[in-house]
Amino acid sequence: MGDTSRPRVLVVGSGFRFTSGISYYTCRAANALATRTTTSVLLMRRLIPRLLYPGRRRVGVRVHDLAYDASVPVHDGLDWYWGPSLPRSLRFVRRQRPDLVVLQWWTAAVLHSYLLLAFTAKRRGAKVLIEWHEVQDTGEVRVPGVRAYTRVLMRLLLRNTDGHVIHSGYDRNLLLANYPLGDAPHVVVPHGPYDHHAAPPARRAEPDVTNVLFFGVIRPYKGLEDLVAAFDSLDDGQAARLRLTIVGETWEGWDAPLAAVARSRHRDRITVVNRYVTDAEVGRVFAEADVVALPYRRSSSSGPLHVAMGTGLPVVVTDVGGLREAAHGYEGAILVPPRDPAALAAALLDATSRRGQRFVDVRSWDDVVDGYLELFGTARSRLDPIGKPS
């Protein structure tokens, strides 16, 4: 093993070929680790066959501005079908000689690769952590056989795991209800801040109008149709004080929210950008927003919530899943019950009084790194000086 004061850490997560929130998280977490450890990154490159991916039109298109620190070696990467990418990836792992491997978990598409990487890391004496972003993706659960496949292989992966990073007590309970974690230690650490999109407020053509932003992929659990219903319930005078901006890419064929927009009696007060936007555009739409509305019906966590808090904007967010914990301590959060357009409408009107205010995000990447290193120290302490189980 390496120097315990500066361990060698390998982060395994999503690359930018199939860009998602986990792509950004992997980059931010690795860059934070690099300030205190010797860090390298192995990226999952081709996650699934392109035709099966909901955002297939943008696969391979660069939409991000975020970059890995120059001190972080990055291998991009390992493909779902392995092929030549597998021996190259394993060579990269051997060259990096990690003491600790952190697997970012969000999709069953990487499970077979994670299992092999965990076997490889353990055989070379490394400790393995899983950082949980989802127990299982909601879309994958509906695919025949995927739930059973995940349960079988996940049990094998868990036998080769030394600890778990979890982002909320809600996720911890959900995880314990689904998988036997044994005696592996865990830490609950809030998601790190997404403050890389922060920008000064932009000047707008309607300075007295409150611009409400919905941001993120449009999926059944996101509850966007509840937000459209809430906006539609406003009378003409109330609606004149607001503008609703929807920026997101439709997934899983979920067109109900945009059909509701087309029927809305306030259609002229709603702007829709139905695609995955670049980082430059993200910065612009948040700079033009006064309030962010996230009406999820279920959620473990939310990248858009952390982007909103990173920009300091007021956020109307449903009190569901792990979102209350994710927003804890953020004074700009307004919590409302899920599936309740009336409560959403009242919160939007209340949020107009917060237009122009900015709030402090209390989240820290140092806390995330502390969690990794705490678990690493705990895992190492389970061995006696000659490397045998105590």
N, C-alpha and C positions, 0 to 999 in steps of 0.2 A: 504494500500500500504506500501511497505517497505521503507527503508532508501533511500532518493532520491540521496544521494551522492554515494551510492553503491547499485543500484537496483538489484533485482533478475531477471536474464534473462534465458529464456529457448530457446535454438536453436533447431529447428526441421529440419532435412535434411536426406540425404541419408546415410545409413549404408554401411558397407564394404562387405555384402553378395552379393549384386549386385554392385560391385566396379565400380565407374566412377569418372570423374573429380569432381562431386558434393560431392562425399564421402570425397575427400581430402579437398575441400573447406569448408565443414561443420566442419571438424576437425580443420583446421587452424583458421577459424573464431572464433570457440568456445574457443580455446586456447588463442587467442588474447583477447577476451572478458574477460576471467578469470583473466587477469592481472589487470582489472579495475572494474569488477563487480562480483557478485556471480552468477556463470554460471552453468547450467545443460544442458543436451542434450537428446532429444528423437529422435531415429533413425527410419526411415522407413526401415523395414527389408526385407520382401518379397514384391517386388514392383508389380509384375504381375505373372501369372502362368509361371513357368520356361520355358516351351516349347515355349512360345511366345517371349522370350527374345533373342535378336540377339547374345548375348554372353553366351548362355545357358551352354556351356561346362565348363565354369569357375565359374558358380554360386556357392558360398560357399567356393571356393578355396582362401586361403589367398595369396594375391600378394603384400600386402602393409607392409611397415615398420613404417609408421606414427602412432602415438598413442595420445590419449587424455591425457591432463595433469592430474596428480593424484588428483588435487583439483576439477575436473569436474565430478559430478555424471552422468553416461551414462546409459540410458535404451535402450536396443537393443532387440526387438523393436516392432513396430506396423506393422502388415501384411495387405495386400490389402483386404483380405477376413474377417478381424477383428477377429472373433472367440475369443478364450481366450486371445489373445494379446490385445484386446481393453480394457477390464476392468483393466488389469495390467498397460497399458499405462496411462489410466485416473487416476489410483491411484498414479502413479509416478508424474503426473502433479500436483495433489492435494498436495502431499508431498513437492514438490519443491516450491509451492506458488509463481509463477513468477509474477513480476510486468510487464514484457515485454516478449512477445513471438515473435521470429523471424522465419518466415516460409521461407525456401529456396525453390524457385519455379523453376522447370525445366521440369516437366512431368505431364500430366493429370492423370497418374496412381495414384497419391497421392491426387487428388483433393477432393474426398469424405471424406478422412481422415482429410485433412486440414480444410475442412468446419466444421466438428465436433469439432476439436481441437480449432478452432477459436470461435465457439459458447461457448465451455466450458471455455476458457480463458476470454472471455468478461463477461460471467455470474459471474466469480469470481473477476472481477474488473481489469483484466490485459489489457494492450494495445497490439495490434497485428500489426506487420510489415510484409510485404512481400518483400523478396529480389529476384529480377527477374534476372534469368540467361538466360531464353528464354521466348518469349511470348508463343510459343508452339513448341514442337519438330517437326522437318521437317518430320520425319518418321511417327509420329502420325497423322499429317495433312492428310496424304494419306489414313488413315484407315476410311472406311465409318462410319459416325455417330460420330466420336470422336470430330471433330471440333464443331458440334452443342452441344454435351454433355458438352464440355469445356466452351462454351460461356454461357450456361444456369447456370451451377453451379458456374462459376467464378463470375458472377454478384452477386450471393448470398454471396460468400466469400468476395467480395469487399465491400459489405455493412457492414461487420464486421471487416474491416481493418482500422487502424489508420494512416498508412503511408507506404511509398514505398522507397526501396533502389534500385537504377538503376545504371548500370555500364557505361553508355555512353549516350550522347545526342541522338545518333541514336536509342538506345533502348527506350529512353523516348518518342521520336516521334512515334515509332512503337507501343508502349504500348498505347499511347493516341489515336492512330488511330483505335485501336481494342477494348478498354474497357473504360467505363465511370468511371473515378477515382474520380469524385465529387470534394469535397474540401479537400480531404486527402492530407497532405503535402508529398513531396518527396525530396530526395537528390540524386545527381549524384555523385557517388564515384567510382573511378577505382577499378578494381579487385585487391585483395591483391597479393603479390608476392609468387610464388612457388619456393622458394630457397632451399627447403629441398632435392633436387636432386643434388645440386651443388657439384662438385668434381674437383680435379686438372686434367688438361689435361693428357690423357694417351699416352704412347709411342706406335707408330704404325709401321707396317712393311714398309709402304710407307710414309716416313716423308715429302716428297715434294709434295704429292698429297693432294688436298683439299677434305675432306670428307663432302659431303652434306647430311644432315639428314632430311627425312620426318618422323614425329612421330605423331601417333594418330590413332583412329579408321578410317577405310576406308569406306567412305560413299559417295553418289553421290555429295553432296555439297562441299566436301573437295578438289576437283579439282586435285587429284593426277595424273589423266591421262594427264593434262596439263603440269605437271612437267616432266612426262616421255617423252612427246612429245618434250619439251624443251631440255631435255638431249639428245634425239635422233637426234636433229637438229645440234648438235655440230659436227664439223669435227673430224677426228681421232686424230689430234694433240691436239685440245682443250679437247676432252674427256679423253685423256691420263693424263691430269692435274687434273682430277676430279674423284671421286667415289661417286655414289649415294647409300645411305642406306635407305631402307624403313622398318620401324618398326611399324606395326599396325595390328589390327584385322579387317577382313572384316565383315561389317554389311549389312543387307538388300540385301544380295546376289549380292553386287556390285563388280563384277569381272573384269570389263572393264580395270581398271588400271593394274592389274596383267597380263591380256591378252596382254596389250600393252608392258609390260616388256618382256614377252616371245618372242614378235616379234622384239624387239629393236635390232638394229645393234650394239649397245654397251652393249649387254646383259652381257658380261663378266665384265663390270664395275659397275654392279648393284647387290646389296645384298638385299634380301628380308627376313624379319622375320614376317611371317603372323600369329600373335597371340598376345594376351594381355600379356605383359611382367611384371615381378615383379619389385618392386621398386629398388632392387639391380641391375637388368638389365637396368633399366632406367638410373640410375646413370652412368653405364658403357657406354651405347651408347651415352649419351651426353658428357661424358669425351673423347670419341673417335671422336666426331664430330668437324668440324671447322666452319660450317655454318648450320643453320636450314632453311629449305624452307617450307613455308606454303601457298600453292597456292589456298586458298579457293575461291569458287565462290559466297558464301554468308556466313555470320557469324555475330552473335551478339557479341560474345567474343570467346576466344580460350584458353583452358587450356594449350595445347602445346606451345602457344606463351608465356604464363607466365612462363612455365618451362624453355623455352629457355632464356628469359630475366633474370630469376633467376640464370641461370648458367653463364650469361654474354656474351653469344655467339652472333655473328652477325646473323641477321634474315632477310631473304627475305620473305616478306609477302605481300599479295595482299591488295590493297586499296579498301576494300569492307566492308559494314556494319559498325560495331563498331570497326574494327581492327585498323584504323588510330588513333582513340582516345585511344585505348588500348596500342598502341605503342608510344604514344606521349611522348616526352622527353627522349626516349631511343635512344641514339646515334648510337647504333648498328643496327637499323632498316633500311632496304632498301625496300621502297614501290614500288610496280609494279601494273599495271592494271590487273583485273581478266580476265580469259579466253584468255590470250595472251602469248602463248609459246615463241614467239620471245623475248618479253620483259623479260620473266623469264630467258631465256638462257643468255641474255646480263647481267642480274643482277647476275647470278651465276658466270659468268666470272669476273665481277667486284668484287664480294665477295672474290675471291681468294687473292686479295690484303689485305684483312682483316684477313687472316688466322693467328692465334696466338694471336689476339687481344681479350681483354675482356672489357666489358662495364658495367656501373653501372645501376642497375635497380632502378628507382626512386619511385617505388610503395611502399606502406607501409600499414601494417595491422592496424596501429594506425588510419589511415585515415578512414578505414572501420568502426572501433569501434566508432570513432567520429561521423560518419554518423548515426549509430544506436542511440547513446545517444542524438544527436541533435533532431532526430525525436521523441524520447521518451519524451524529455523535451517539445517539441512542443505539443505533444498529451496531456501531463499532464496539460499544461497551458490552455487548452480549458475547464477545469473544475474549478468551483469555490471551495473555501475551504471546503464546505460541500458535495462535490462530485456530484453536479447537473450541467447540461449543462449551460454554461454562456451565 
